[in-house]
Amino acid sequence: MSQNTTTESAWVRYTLVGLALVFMFLFLLLPLAAVFTEALRKGVDAYWQALQEPDAWSAIQLTFITALIAVPLNLVFGVAAAWAIAKYEFTGKAFLTTLVDLPFSVSPVVAGLIYVLMFGAQGWMGPWLQAHDIKIVFAVPGIVLATVFVTFPFIARELIPLMQAQGNDEEQAALVLGATGWQTFWHVTLPNIKWGLMYGVILCNARAMGEFGAVSVVSGHIRGQTNTMPLHVEILYNEYQSAAAFAVASLLALLALVTLVLKSFVEWRSARELTAPVHATPKLPHWSFNNELTH
């Protein structure tokens, strides 16, 4: 027999559920439906034509290229930062943790201005970059740097509490068995954090493709060159090309829905592993580290 986890009466629970459903309908489902409705208002042919337009196609390509560069970089940085913070004690650990959280507290526009100050024509490194014909601001490198900055915390912040909760017992057991640091990471640490890592990567990728503020500052809004999809949507909407703007926006919404499905799958698999029977002995690789080292 199931037991209620709360003591509230039925009408209170139904009211709360109803309010939540109304809120989701008004602020999530209705706007999402409006995006797809407006995108297809002039027909499927006009929809595909808007997506195949050269500037739109360039924005789509740049968005994916930026994500393909920024997410792997944040994967490496995030895992390294989380491993250092969760597994070791060292001077400056609290400061490093604060730096990881910094992009959460700084406005994306301010982050973009920081890169303009550093790499712009009148910035600290501007004259040197111009002398060597290197373009960062108002070019793809600046967009990638701004995206890396605003998305850096997602992977690290997902892994730090997970690694801290798991502790160091299994890593220490692997080292006692003769494993090197890399072997311990690949065969012990990585399998234990794989679902948390995937969750962080999914969130990082979603933010990378949808980032507007920081990218808007460093891109220069050069059509066909430095506009990502969010910037291209703004330009089209300001030019009263609403159907084309909603067509590109619908693609971003579709990517968000795919991200939501992947996120739900990762949460489901992670929950299944957490509720699986716990063995008395740690889950170490079945092979011997010493034997691998001798081959």
LUMVO-670907 format. One record per residue (C-alpha): x, y, z. Coordinates in nm, 4 decimals, m for minus. Layout:
N
x: X | y: Y | z: Z
...
//
This chain:
295
x: 0.0000 | y: 0.0000 | z: 0.0000
x: 0.1412 | y: 0.3386 | z: m0.0997
x: 0.1670 | y: 0.6118 | z: 0.1586
x: 0.1402 | y: 0.9848 | z: 0.1008
x: 0.4679 | y: 1.1646 | z: 0.1540
x: 0.2912 | y: 1.4855 | z: 0.2576
x: 0.0188 | y: 1.5670 | z: 0.5086
x: m0.1619 | y: 1.8264 | z: 0.2950
x: m0.5205 | y: 1.7588 | z: 0.1973
x: m0.6117 | y: 1.6462 | z: m0.1520
x: m0.7391 | y: 1.9873 | z: m0.2645
x: m0.4050 | y: 2.1471 | z: m0.1746
x: m0.2117 | y: 1.8915 | z: m0.3803
x: m0.4476 | y: 1.9247 | z: m0.6766
x: m0.4248 | y: 2.3039 | z: m0.6591
x: m0.0455 | y: 2.2974 | z: m0.6611
x: m0.0363 | y: 2.0517 | z: m0.9498
x: m0.2913 | y: 2.2587 | z: m1.1405
x: m0.0945 | y: 2.5795 | z: m1.0881
x: 0.2230 | y: 2.4084 | z: m1.2079
x: 0.0478 | y: 2.2776 | z: m1.5203
x: m0.1051 | y: 2.6183 | z: m1.5979
x: 0.2333 | y: 2.7845 | z: m1.5537
x: 0.4028 | y: 2.5332 | z: m1.7844
x: 0.1299 | y: 2.5749 | z: m2.0457
x: 0.1403 | y: 2.9568 | z: m2.0437
x: 0.5145 | y: 3.0098 | z: m2.0213
x: 0.6577 | y: 2.6982 | z: m2.1898
x: 0.4218 | y: 2.5042 | z: m2.4142
x: 0.2255 | y: 2.7977 | z: m2.5572
x: 0.5342 | y: 3.0014 | z: m2.6611
x: 0.6932 | y: 2.6876 | z: m2.8034
x: 0.3830 | y: 2.6124 | z: m3.0076
x: 0.3733 | y: 2.9752 | z: m3.1246
x: 0.7309 | y: 2.9493 | z: m3.2542
x: 0.6547 | y: 2.6466 | z: m3.4718
x: 0.3198 | y: 2.7903 | z: m3.5825
x: 0.4776 | y: 3.1162 | z: m3.6985
x: 0.7663 | y: 2.9300 | z: m3.8597
x: 0.5247 | y: 2.7266 | z: m4.0748
x: 0.2722 | y: 3.0056 | z: m4.1308
x: 0.3794 | y: 3.0576 | z: m4.4929
x: 0.4073 | y: 2.6880 | z: m4.5668
x: 0.6733 | y: 2.4193 | z: m4.5589
x: 0.8420 | y: 2.5448 | z: m4.8769
x: 0.8971 | y: 2.8905 | z: m4.7303
x: 1.0213 | y: 2.7282 | z: m4.4102
x: 1.2877 | y: 2.5241 | z: m4.5872
x: 1.3805 | y: 2.8172 | z: m4.8070
x: 1.4439 | y: 3.0316 | z: m4.4978
x: 1.6742 | y: 2.7639 | z: m4.3520
x: 1.8603 | y: 2.7158 | z: m4.6824
x: 1.9216 | y: 3.0869 | z: m4.7344
x: 2.3033 | y: 3.1450 | z: m4.7444
x: 2.3202 | y: 3.3688 | z: m4.4357
x: 2.0988 | y: 3.1314 | z: m4.2374
x: 2.3045 | y: 2.8299 | z: m4.3437
x: 2.6228 | y: 3.0121 | z: m4.2474
x: 2.4743 | y: 3.0921 | z: m3.9037
x: 2.3736 | y: 2.7281 | z: m3.8555
x: 2.7219 | y: 2.6071 | z: m3.9505
x: 2.8938 | y: 2.8601 | z: m3.7240
x: 2.6704 | y: 2.7622 | z: m3.4320
x: 2.7619 | y: 2.3948 | z: m3.4645
x: 3.1312 | y: 2.4708 | z: m3.5237
x: 3.1401 | y: 2.6859 | z: m3.2096
x: 2.9741 | y: 2.4114 | z: m3.0048
x: 3.2065 | y: 2.1442 | z: m3.1499
x: 3.5074 | y: 2.3469 | z: m3.0345
x: 3.3794 | y: 2.4867 | z: m2.7050
x: 3.2237 | y: 2.1692 | z: m2.5626
x: 3.5365 | y: 1.9462 | z: m2.5929
x: 3.7493 | y: 2.2243 | z: m2.4431
x: 3.5101 | y: 2.2565 | z: m2.1509
x: 3.5036 | y: 1.8775 | z: m2.1228
x: 3.8798 | y: 1.8724 | z: m2.0639
x: 3.8848 | y: 2.1807 | z: m1.8412
x: 3.5772 | y: 2.0722 | z: m1.6455
x: 3.7010 | y: 1.7208 | z: m1.5726
x: 4.0452 | y: 1.8501 | z: m1.4722
x: 3.8999 | y: 2.1183 | z: m1.2439
x: 3.6482 | y: 1.8794 | z: m1.0873
x: 3.9135 | y: 1.6125 | z: m1.0320
x: 4.1494 | y: 1.8609 | z: m0.8663
x: 3.8796 | y: 2.0131 | z: m0.6436
x: 3.7107 | y: 1.6862 | z: m0.5449
x: 4.0096 | y: 1.4551 | z: m0.5075
x: 4.2896 | y: 1.6732 | z: m0.3675
x: 4.3541 | y: 1.9222 | z: m0.0905
x: 4.5794 | y: 2.2129 | z: m0.1859
x: 4.6358 | y: 2.5806 | z: m0.1191
x: 4.4001 | y: 2.7919 | z: m0.3245
x: 4.1316 | y: 2.5258 | z: m0.3595
x: 3.8574 | y: 2.7646 | z: m0.2445
x: 3.9807 | y: 3.0261 | z: m0.4915
x: 3.9712 | y: 2.7741 | z: m0.7774
x: 3.6158 | y: 2.6788 | z: m0.6830
x: 3.5206 | y: 3.0471 | z: m0.6900
x: 3.6750 | y: 3.0856 | z: m1.0362
x: 3.4686 | y: 2.7927 | z: m1.1618
x: 3.1529 | y: 2.9719 | z: m1.0474
x: 3.2604 | y: 3.3102 | z: m1.1868
x: 3.0780 | y: 3.2827 | z: m1.5244
x: 2.7525 | y: 3.2208 | z: m1.3341
x: 2.7818 | y: 3.5547 | z: m1.1559
x: 2.9129 | y: 3.7665 | z: m1.4449
x: 2.6744 | y: 3.8921 | z: m1.7106
x: 2.7462 | y: 3.7385 | z: m2.0541
x: 2.7611 | y: 4.0916 | z: m2.1974
x: 3.0352 | y: 4.1787 | z: m1.9494
x: 3.2195 | y: 3.8608 | z: m2.0498
x: 3.2072 | y: 3.9723 | z: m2.4127
x: 3.3331 | y: 4.3185 | z: m2.3206
x: 3.6261 | y: 4.1585 | z: m2.1368
x: 3.7424 | y: 3.9942 | z: m2.4602
x: 3.6936 | y: 4.3179 | z: m2.6533
x: 3.9078 | y: 4.4935 | z: m2.3918
x: 4.1781 | y: 4.2293 | z: m2.4249
x: 4.1788 | y: 4.1536 | z: m2.7981
x: 4.0006 | y: 4.4477 | z: m2.9630
x: 4.1738 | y: 4.6999 | z: m3.1870
x: 4.2148 | y: 4.9378 | z: m2.8911
x: 4.2589 | y: 4.6597 | z: m2.6354
x: 4.5591 | y: 4.5444 | z: m2.4406
x: 4.6788 | y: 4.3029 | z: m2.7083
x: 4.5131 | y: 4.4795 | z: m3.0036
x: 4.8230 | y: 4.6448 | z: m3.1561
x: 5.0275 | y: 4.3228 | z: m3.1339
x: 4.7474 | y: 4.1182 | z: m3.2907
x: 4.7079 | y: 4.3701 | z: m3.5722
x: 5.0828 | y: 4.3706 | z: m3.6361
x: 5.0730 | y: 3.9924 | z: m3.6785
x: 4.7439 | y: 3.9939 | z: m3.8764
x: 4.5588 | y: 3.7905 | z: m3.6133
x: 4.1863 | y: 3.8489 | z: m3.5702
x: 4.0119 | y: 3.7363 | z: m3.2549
x: 3.7361 | y: 3.9882 | z: m3.1868
x: 3.4757 | y: 4.0115 | z: m3.4664
x: 3.5905 | y: 3.6710 | z: m3.5862
x: 3.5335 | y: 3.3043 | z: m3.5058
x: 3.8078 | y: 3.2791 | z: m3.2356
x: 3.6387 | y: 3.5519 | z: m3.0308
x: 3.3018 | y: 3.3764 | z: m3.0580
x: 3.4584 | y: 3.0498 | z: m2.9419
x: 3.6387 | y: 3.2181 | z: m2.6496
x: 3.3217 | y: 3.3935 | z: m2.5334
x: 3.1257 | y: 3.0691 | z: m2.5585
x: 3.3898 | y: 2.8762 | z: m2.3651
x: 3.3782 | y: 3.1370 | z: m2.0901
x: 3.0021 | y: 3.1318 | z: m2.0369
x: 2.9755 | y: 2.7516 | z: m2.0594
x: 3.2780 | y: 2.6563 | z: m1.8510
x: 3.0982 | y: 2.5887 | z: m1.5176
x: 2.8409 | y: 2.3398 | z: m1.6479
x: 3.0592 | y: 2.0281 | z: m1.6655
x: 3.2750 | y: 2.1106 | z: m1.3644
x: 2.9771 | y: 2.1966 | z: m1.1443
x: 2.8030 | y: 1.8735 | z: m1.2393
x: 3.1073 | y: 1.6599 | z: m1.1573
x: 3.2402 | y: 1.8230 | z: m0.8389
x: 2.9605 | y: 1.7115 | z: m0.6003
x: 2.9441 | y: 1.3713 | z: m0.7719
x: 3.3174 | y: 1.3081 | z: m0.7263
x: 3.3088 | y: 1.4359 | z: m0.3686
x: 3.0236 | y: 1.1991 | z: m0.2837
x: 3.2053 | y: 0.9009 | z: m0.4373
x: 3.5223 | y: 0.9628 | z: m0.2383
x: 3.8674 | y: 0.8203 | z: m0.3150
x: 3.8341 | y: 0.4594 | z: m0.1968
x: 3.8193 | y: 0.2968 | z: m0.5395
x: 4.1025 | y: 0.5094 | z: m0.6801
x: 4.3221 | y: 0.4239 | z: m0.3816
x: 4.2410 | y: 0.0540 | z: m0.4211
x: 4.3389 | y: 0.0717 | z: m0.7888
x: 4.6692 | y: 0.2383 | z: m0.7019
x: 4.7407 | y: m0.0328 | z: m0.4445
x: 4.6849 | y: m0.2918 | z: m0.7183
x: 4.9551 | y: m0.1234 | z: m0.9259
x: 4.7562 | y: 0.1051 | z: m1.1558
x: 4.9052 | y: 0.4232 | z: m1.2927
x: 4.7222 | y: 0.7533 | z: m1.2693
x: 4.5895 | y: 0.7281 | z: m1.6260
x: 4.4761 | y: 0.3689 | z: m1.5759
x: 4.2941 | y: 0.4703 | z: m1.2594
x: 4.1205 | y: 0.7525 | z: m1.4402
x: 4.0154 | y: 0.5523 | z: m1.7480
x: 3.9074 | y: 0.2338 | z: m1.5718
x: 3.7837 | y: 0.3556 | z: m1.2321
x: 3.7066 | y: 0.7283 | z: m1.2188
x: 3.5594 | y: 0.7742 | z: m1.5670
x: 3.3093 | y: 0.4850 | z: m1.5458
x: 3.1889 | y: 0.6185 | z: m1.2108
x: 3.1229 | y: 0.9696 | z: m1.3449
x: 3.0097 | y: 0.8849 | z: m1.6993
x: 2.6430 | y: 0.9764 | z: m1.6532
x: 2.7190 | y: 1.2965 | z: m1.4661
x: 2.9735 | y: 1.3819 | z: m1.7338
x: 2.7202 | y: 1.3225 | z: m2.0113
x: 2.4655 | y: 1.5346 | z: m1.8256
x: 2.7123 | y: 1.8216 | z: m1.7980
x: 2.8101 | y: 1.7908 | z: m2.1658
x: 2.4442 | y: 1.8068 | z: m2.2719
x: 2.3822 | y: 2.1232 | z: m2.0680
x: 2.7079 | y: 2.2764 | z: m2.1889
x: 2.6203 | y: 2.2073 | z: m2.5523
x: 2.2704 | y: 2.3523 | z: m2.5124
x: 2.4084 | y: 2.6755 | z: m2.3662
x: 2.6829 | y: 2.6943 | z: m2.6305
x: 2.4340 | y: 2.6778 | z: m2.9178
x: 2.1904 | y: 2.9213 | z: m2.7575
x: 2.4341 | y: 3.1811 | z: m2.6210
x: 2.3473 | y: 3.5360 | z: m2.7245
x: 2.4881 | y: 3.8059 | z: m2.4938
x: 2.8611 | y: 3.7375 | z: m2.4964
x: 2.8642 | y: 3.6286 | z: m2.8615
x: 2.6702 | y: 3.9399 | z: m2.9626
x: 2.9428 | y: 4.1642 | z: m2.8213
x: 3.2418 | y: 3.9907 | z: m2.9824
x: 3.0870 | y: 3.8870 | z: m3.3153
x: 3.0484 | y: 4.2216 | z: m3.4876
x: 2.7206 | y: 4.0977 | z: m3.6442
x: 2.8818 | y: 4.0328 | z: m3.9823
x: 2.6165 | y: 3.8549 | z: m4.1871
x: 2.7315 | y: 3.5305 | z: m4.3376
x: 3.0519 | y: 3.5311 | z: m4.1294
x: 3.0143 | y: 3.5894 | z: m3.7552
x: 2.6432 | y: 3.5495 | z: m3.6878
x: 2.5319 | y: 3.2446 | z: m3.4946
x: 2.1702 | y: 3.1296 | z: m3.5028
x: 2.0513 | y: 3.3461 | z: m3.2088
x: 2.2114 | y: 3.6546 | z: m3.3663
x: 2.0676 | y: 3.5719 | z: m3.7068
x: 1.7189 | y: 3.5416 | z: m3.5542
x: 1.7543 | y: 3.8900 | z: m3.4043
x: 1.8658 | y: 4.0409 | z: m3.7358
x: 1.5812 | y: 3.8805 | z: m3.9304
x: 1.3242 | y: 3.9894 | z: m3.6745
x: 1.4548 | y: 4.3483 | z: m3.6741
x: 1.4228 | y: 4.3474 | z: m4.0537
x: 1.0574 | y: 4.2363 | z: m4.0215
x: 1.1298 | y: 3.8976 | z: m4.1784
x: 0.9263 | y: 3.7265 | z: m3.9098
x: 0.8662 | y: 3.3985 | z: m4.0944
x: 1.2385 | y: 3.3499 | z: m4.1602
x: 1.3238 | y: 3.4542 | z: m3.8041
x: 1.0786 | y: 3.2036 | z: m3.6571
x: 1.2069 | y: 2.9341 | z: m3.8946
x: 1.5600 | y: 2.9651 | z: m3.7559
x: 1.4198 | y: 3.0022 | z: m3.4029
x: 1.2233 | y: 2.6798 | z: m3.4497
x: 1.5482 | y: 2.5001 | z: m3.5289
x: 1.6925 | y: 2.6266 | z: m3.2000
x: 1.3749 | y: 2.5140 | z: m3.0227
x: 1.4012 | y: 2.1723 | z: m3.1860
x: 1.7611 | y: 2.1414 | z: m3.0666
x: 1.6405 | y: 2.2357 | z: m2.7174
x: 1.3788 | y: 1.9597 | z: m2.7291
x: 1.6416 | y: 1.7073 | z: m2.8385
x: 1.8580 | y: 1.8259 | z: m2.5503
x: 1.5653 | y: 1.7757 | z: m2.3117
x: 1.5125 | y: 1.4198 | z: m2.4349
x: 1.8832 | y: 1.3376 | z: m2.3958
x: 1.8867 | y: 1.4991 | z: m2.0509
x: 1.5867 | y: 1.2912 | z: m1.9427
x: 1.7507 | y: 0.9736 | z: m2.0728
x: 2.0735 | y: 1.0441 | z: m1.8850
x: 1.8804 | y: 1.1165 | z: m1.5646
x: 1.6857 | y: 0.7916 | z: m1.6069
x: 1.9992 | y: 0.5832 | z: m1.6611
x: 2.1763 | y: 0.7511 | z: m1.3723
x: 1.8787 | y: 0.6842 | z: m1.1424
x: 1.8756 | y: 0.3186 | z: m1.2495
x: 2.2412 | y: 0.2773 | z: m1.1579
x: 2.1890 | y: 0.4481 | z: m0.8227
x: 1.9016 | y: 0.2125 | z: m0.7372
x: 2.0903 | y: m0.0983 | z: m0.8549
x: 2.1978 | y: m0.3478 | z: m0.5854
x: 2.5167 | y: m0.2378 | z: m0.4126
x: 2.7941 | y: m0.4988 | z: m0.3890
x: 3.0013 | y: m0.5361 | z: m0.0791
x: 3.3283 | y: m0.4883 | z: m0.2700
x: 3.4195 | y: m0.1874 | z: m0.4836
x: 3.3583 | y: m0.2110 | z: m0.8585
x: 3.7161 | y: m0.2409 | z: m0.9768
x: 3.8175 | y: m0.3713 | z: m1.3186
x: 3.8185 | y: m0.7498 | z: m1.3378
x: 4.1685 | y: m0.7572 | z: m1.4776
x: 4.4904 | y: m0.6999 | z: m1.2832
x: 4.6722 | y: m0.3708 | z: m1.3286
x: 5.0019 | y: m0.5478 | z: m1.2630
x: 4.9315 | y: m0.7972 | z: m1.5385
x: 4.8513 | y: m0.5184 | z: m1.7833
x: 5.1733 | y: m0.3392 | z: m1.6956
x: 5.3794 | y: m0.6489 | z: m1.7751
x: 5.2380 | y: m0.6854 | z: m2.1293
//
